[in-house]
Amino acid sequence: MGSATRGALAGSRAALAELGRADLSVAEDLLSAGRVIGSSSQLRSALTDIEADAAQRRALVEAVFGSRLSAGAVSLLLSAAARPWSSGDDFLAGIEELGIRVAADSAPDDVDLAAELFTFERAVTSDDELELALGSKLSPLDEKTKIVDRLLAGKATPQTVVIARHLVQQPRGRRIGELLRHAASIVADQRGFDIATVTTAVPLTPAQLSRLEQGLAARSGRRVRFDTIVDPAVVGGVRVQIGDDVIDGSVAARLSSLRQKLAG
């Protein structure tokens, strides 16, 4: 991520904070706008042209989306377009992040969106045919959204459905599992906690999870929630990932390190 994108993301998040809690329709509008921009290289280039001043980019947003989207969505798009981004892909990622954050804010406080996204991710990645149907470039977009609707009907909140529908429509070269895990991390961040993916050879006991939670929370200064994975391949120990940070204390990792030392 370039420095321009980091600054643009920070500014866009600040604009979202100023807007306050918005309806899910604002999230839908933002994500829809991202798909429109993503489908037009000309529009994407114009909105990220560093040679054009911010007023020109804002005018283009008004011309294309001003009468089509809710006022809140247009306001956030204007803020994003007025800022320099390192690339067009980063701009699309920024719009997507804003949409997911708005969706997270629009959900009731007692709804665990991150858990719903992880549950859906597990269901998809555990079924090769389903993963292919949702991830293949050859699958029609309307068929992908129908699959999402069918799988999540009555099992997930509207916010999770909106996010999942968007991700299968605009994957931007990413696998569906990666998409859903990243979305869950954005939701968690917007709600003030971290997601820790914990991989062990056997399930951890509640007491072990409690101790791990206390240690991670003390380290990061934020609440921590777990996404637990049981994988016999780690042999023993624990592998913890929070965002890009990995703490790998698994036996498999230590054996791999030992093999590298013996080979080198």
Secondary structure, DSSP 8 states (H G I E B T S, - for coil): --HHHHHHHHHHHHHHHHH-S--HHHHHHHHHHHHHHHH-HHHHHHHT-TTS-HHHHHHHHHHHHTTTS-HHHHHHHHHHHTS--S-HHHHHHHHHHHHHHHHHHHS-TT--HHHHHHHHHHHHHT-HHHHHHHH-TTS-HHHHHHHHHHHHTTTS-HHHHHHHHHHHH--TT--HHHHHHHHHHHHHHHTTEEEEEEEESS---HHHHHHHHHHHHHHHSSEEEEEEEE-GGG-SSEEEEETTEEEE--HHHHHHHHHHHHH-
